Amino acid sequence: MRSVITEYEPLDLYSGDEKRMETAMQALWNLWSTSEGQSNSWRVFVNGQAVEVGEVSTGPPSGRT
């Protein structure tokens, strides 16, 4: 990811602050989906099965219900 400009800040992911963690996850998701899974080594699993970008119809959940 060094060659890609991104909103992702690793410290946010591990901060313990829910909003910062959500921001980091959203940035990872956006990078993964816009690069079609090629820009980082982040993998998405659903029910224990790896999925590709084209197999996902929505982004990660945001907020709590």
C-alpha positions as CSV (number, residue, x, y, z in Angstrom):
1,M,0.0,0.0,0.0
2,R,3.0,2.3,0.1
3,S,2.5,3.3,-3.5
4,V,-1.2,4.0,-3.1
5,I,-2.7,7.1,-1.6
6,T,-5.4,6.1,0.8
7,E,-7.5,7.3,3.7
8,Y,-6.5,4.3,5.7
9,E,-4.6,4.9,9.0
10,P,-3.5,1.7,10.7
11,L,-3.5,3.3,14.2
12,D,-7.2,4.0,13.8
13,L,-7.9,0.3,13.3
14,Y,-6.4,-0.6,16.6
15,S,-7.4,2.6,18.5
16,G,-10.3,1.1,20.5
17,D,-12.3,4.1,19.4
18,E,-15.4,2.9,17.6
19,K,-15.6,5.8,15.1
20,R,-11.9,5.7,14.3
21,M,-12.1,1.9,13.8
22,E,-15.1,2.3,11.5
23,T,-13.3,4.9,9.5
24,A,-10.3,2.6,9.1
25,M,-12.5,-0.3,8.0
26,Q,-14.4,1.9,5.5
27,A,-11.1,3.1,4.0
28,L,-9.8,-0.5,3.7
29,W,-13.1,-1.6,2.1
30,N,-13.0,1.3,-0.3
31,L,-9.5,0.6,-1.4
32,W,-10.2,-3.1,-1.8
33,S,-13.4,-2.5,-3.8
34,T,-12.1,0.3,-6.1
35,S,-8.9,-1.7,-6.9
36,E,-10.9,-4.9,-7.4
37,G,-8.9,-6.5,-4.6
38,Q,-5.5,-5.7,-6.2
39,S,-4.2,-2.8,-4.1
40,N,-3.8,-4.5,-0.7
41,S,-3.7,-8.0,0.7
42,W,-6.9,-7.5,2.6
43,R,-9.3,-10.5,2.2
44,V,-13.0,-10.6,2.8
45,F,-14.6,-13.8,4.1
46,V,-18.3,-14.7,4.3
47,N,-19.2,-17.8,6.2
48,G,-15.6,-18.9,6.1
49,Q,-15.3,-18.5,2.3
50,A,-13.1,-15.9,0.6
51,V,-15.1,-13.7,-1.7
52,E,-14.0,-11.5,-4.6
53,V,-15.0,-7.9,-5.1
54,G,-17.5,-8.8,-7.8
55,E,-19.3,-11.2,-5.5
56,V,-20.1,-8.5,-2.9
57,S,-23.3,-6.4,-3.4
58,T,-22.8,-4.0,-0.5
59,G,-20.2,-2.5,1.7
60,P,-19.5,-3.2,5.4
61,P,-22.3,-2.3,7.8
62,S,-22.1,1.2,9.2
63,G,-23.5,2.3,12.5
64,R,-25.5,0.2,14.9
65,T,-29.2,-0.5,14.7
